[in-house]
Amino acid sequence: MNIKVNLYGRDLITTQDWSIEEIEETISLASEFKRKYKDGESIPKLLEDKVFFAIFYAPSTRTRAAFEAGMSLLGGHMAYIDVSTLRVGFGEKVKDVAKMYERYGSGMGVRCLDKAIDYKYGIGRWTVKEYARHAEIPVINMACCTYHPTQAIQDLMTVKEKLGNIRGKKYTIMWAYASRLRGLCSIQAELLIMTRFGMDVILAHPPGFNIDPEIIKIAEENADKSGGSLEITGDLRSAIEGAHAVFPRNWASWELLRVGASRFGVEKELEIHRRYRDWCLTQELVDLMDRSGIVTHVLPVLRGEEASDEVMDGPRSVIYDQAENGLYVKMAILTLTMSEKIYG
């Protein structure tokens, strides 16, 4: 393996932390792992005798499984830590947990978002950064209130696989109706990485569902540098017309995220959502896309709300390929940040 960058010991809090070359090299290594896995070849034990501590404040289906499987395939071990089993809630400082796990293992992941923080924007990001501030081993953000970098990289990998040259291609992120609350991390992670790689990104949402203005500012700067663009609209139909990729997903209103779900009121929020029940990705809307266009989703998809079964199970859907790529991308990130052997 000819690795052109050195990410050993580096944190990954947001994809903005890594250069374009570093992200491309991550995808290249992920693709190599994918080829070996698919062909039944032996995966090199690049993380033999390494331990990765994965601290989950919030539950997970795919992120946990991909990190755990990836560590095993690479010869290492992932220690799954449900934060309710720690003494953090009892009053132990994050610093003390970070410093001890630093001595027990070679890397650490933290997932802190949504219900675990009452949907209050900023707390999850602060928590992940606090671990990174104190730990001398790499800290990987496994999703916080603001970012989901490993998801963004696997989605970029998927879009490149399906669409080829993505520069100038139209990527639509659409708010979609849901009868429960969802946070912003995947939305903002997609916005940041796709604008950085030259896509024409459309963010479509009803009134009140705007996202972090700082993220918008960074995404606009990304687009200026990459030759892409960013447009924000409330016209769903025009946002989907001619799109090469559409990502339908719910997120809570900015007002709720600023103060938290308990203070704002969950039922009040869901009443606002119900005003826009027609914001669902249907086959009729999909038919407006580019002929070669794909439908993406980070999962779990709320079927019948965010999108119809017909769409999610249809020929344009790439959701399972996308989820599978999460395994290879997480393997690549773990290897690049934790393995001395890869650079030998």
N, C-alpha and C positions, 0 to 999 in steps of 0.2 A: 504494500500500500504506500503510495507516494503522497504524503500529506504536506500540503504547501503552506499551512498556517500552524500556529502553536496556540492552542486554547487550554493547555494544561493549567489546572488550578483556577480557571476563570469562572465567575458567576454567570448565570443567565437569568436576569430579572425581566428584561424586555428585549425583543429582537433589535431594538435600537442600540443595545450595548455592543453588538457584534457588527463587524464590517460586512459589506456585501460579499467580499471574498470569503470571509469566515462562514457566512451562511451558505454560500454556494458549495464550499468544501464539505460542510455538514451534510448537505443533500447528496453530494457525490459519494461520501462514505456510506450514507444510508442506502443509496442505490446499490452499492457493492454488497452490503449486508443482505439486501433484498434478493439480489441475484443468487448469492450463495444459499440462502434459506430456501428459495424456490427450486433450485437445482439439487437440493439435498446435499450440498457440500458442507464440510465441517466449518463451523464458525470459529475463528481463532479466539482462544481464551485470553483476551486482552485485559480482562478485569479479574483474573484469577486471584483469590485471597483478598479481594476488595469487598468492602461493605458499604452500602448506600442506605442511609437512614431517610425514610420517606414519612414525613410528619403530615398527617391529614387532619385538619380542622373541619373539613367538609368532605362528604362522601364522593366516591368516584366509581365508575364502571370501567372505562377504557384507560384512563391515565394510570391508575394503579396497576392494572393488568399488563399494560405495555412496559412500564418501568420494571415490574417484577419479572416478567418473562425475559426482557432484555438483559437484565443483570444475570439471570440464570444461563442464558445462551452464551454470554460472554465469560462465564466461569466464576462469576461473583455471587453475592447474596444481597437481596434487598430486605431490610428490616421494616415491615409495615408498622407504623406507630399511629394508633388512633389517639388523638390529642386528649380525649377524655380519660385515657389511662395514664396521662402524665400528671405532674403536680403543678402545671402552669395555672390551672383554674384555682388551685389552692393558694396561689400567691408566689410561686417560683418564677423568677425572672427569665425571660427569653434568653438573655445573655448566658445564664448558667446552664441552660439546656444546650445552647449552641456550643459552648466551650467544652462540655463533656462529650457530646457526640463527635466533636472535632477530634477528640483523642481516641474514640472508639472506631471511627470509620474513615473513609476516603472521600465521601461526598454526602450531600444532604439535599433533600427536596422538601418544599413546603407548599401546601395547598390550603388557602384560607380565603373564603369568599361566601357570598350569598347568605343563607340562613345562619351560618356560623357567626356572622358579624351583623346580623339583623339588616342585611343589604345596605349598610351605611358605607358610602363610598369613601375610600382612603384607608380604612382600617386594615384590610387585607394586604394592601401594598406596603403599608408601614410594617406589618408583621414579618413579611418575607424579607424586607430590607433590614430589619433588625437582626434576624438570623445571619444574614450575609455580613452585616457590620461587625459581628462578634466572632464569626467562625473563620478559621484559617484554611478551611477546605472549601471546595466549590459548592455554592448553593444554587439549586435550580428551582425556578418558580414553576410549580406544577399547577398554577392558576390562582390568581388573586382577584380582587375587585376590579383591577385595572388592566392587567395583562394576562395572556396565556401563550407564552412564546413558543413552547414546544408544539402546541397545536398549530400555531401560525406557520411554522416551518414545514410541518407535515402537509398542511393545506397548500402551501406554495409548491411543494414537491408534486402533489397530486395534480394541481392545475397545469404545471409544466408538462407532466406526463401526458395529460389528456389533450392539451391545446397546443403543445409545441412552443413556438416563440410567443410569449405572452405580452410583449411590449405593444401597447396600443389596443389591446383587447379590453372589452368592456366587462367589468366585474361589478355586479350589483349586490349590495348588502341591503336587504329589505327587512324592516320591522314587520313582524307577523303576530297575529293575535295569539294569546294564550290565556288560559284560565288560572294560571299560577304565575308567580314571580320568577324572573330570571335576571341575572346581572349582565354587566357590560364587557367582561374580559375578552370573550371570543370576538365580539364585534370590533372592539378597538384593536385587538391584535391583528385581525384581518386587514383592517383599514391601514395600519402602519406598514405591514409588510408588502401588501399589494401595491400601494403607492410608491414604495421604495424600489420596486422592480418594474416600474414603467407601465403599470396598467392604468386604464381609465376607470376610476372607481366612482360608482354612484352610491350614495347613502340615501335610502328612501325611508321616510318615516312620517307618521302623523304629527300634528302639533303637540308639543310637550315632551316628545321622546328624543330630544336632542341629547348628544353625548358630551363628554368632557371637552370643553373648549380648548384646553391645552393639547389634547390628542389631535383635535382638528388642525390646530396650528402646526404641529409637527408633521402631520400627514400632508398638509399643503406644501411644507418645505421639502418633504420627500418627493412629492410629485414634481415640483419645480426642478429638482436636481436630476430626477430620473427621466424626465420627458413625458411622464404620465400626467394625470389630471385627477381632480377631486371635485365632484358636484354633489350638492345636497338638495333634495327635492321632496315635495309632498305628493308628487304625481307618480303613483305606483306603475301605471300602465306604461308611461314613457320611459320609466326607469328600466323596465324589463324588455322593451322592444329592442331587438338586435343584440341583446346581452349574450356574451360568450360563457358567462358563469353567473348563476344566481344563488345566493345564500339567504334563505328565509329563516329568521330567528327573532324571537321575542326578546325585549328587554324592558325593564321597569322605567317609569318616567324619571326625568332628571330631578324633579322635586322630591320624589320619594327617596332616591339615592342620596340626596344631599342630607336628609335628616334621619333616614332609617325607616324601616317598615312599621315598627311599633308606633313611632310618633306620627307618621303620616297616615297610617290606617290601611290595612291590607284590602279590606272590602271597598274602601274609597278608591284605591288604585285599580282594583279589578273592574269597578264600574266604568272607569275611564277606558280600560281595555275593551270592554264590551261595545263601546261606541264604534270600534273599528274591527268588528268581527269579519268584515269582508276583506281584510288584509290577510288573505290566505293564499298561498301559492297553489293555484289550481292548474289543471291541464290547459284550460283556455288561455291562461297567462303564459304558461310554458311554450305554447304554440307561437307566441310572439317573439321568442328568442331567436338568436342566430341558429341556423340549421345544425351546426356542430356544437351548439351550446350545451353545457352541463349544469346539473343541479347539485349543489354541495350542502353539507350540514355537518356540524361538529358532533352531533348526537349528545344527549338523547333528543330526538325530534318528537315534538308533540303532535302526533298524527291526528288529522281531522281539525286541527287548530292552526298551527303554523303552516302546514302543507297537507295536501290530500294524500291518501294511500296510493292513488293512481300515479301521482308524481314521484313519491318517494320510492315506489317499487318499479317505476318506469325505466325505459332504456336510457334516459338522460341522467339518471341518478348515479352518483359515484360515491355514495356515503360509506359503503363497506370498503372500497379501495382506499378511501381517505382514512378510515379508521385503522386499516391494516398498515398503512404507511406510518402511522404513529409508532408502531413497534420499532421500525427500522430507524426512524429519526431519533427516537429516544435512545436507542442503542448507540447511534453515532454521537449524540451529545454526551452520554455517559463516558464513552470511550475517549473522546477528544478532551474532556475536562478532567478525567480521572486516571488515564493510563499513560505511564511513562513509556511503555513498550511501543506504542503507536509512532512515537517520534524517534525510536532507536535506529 
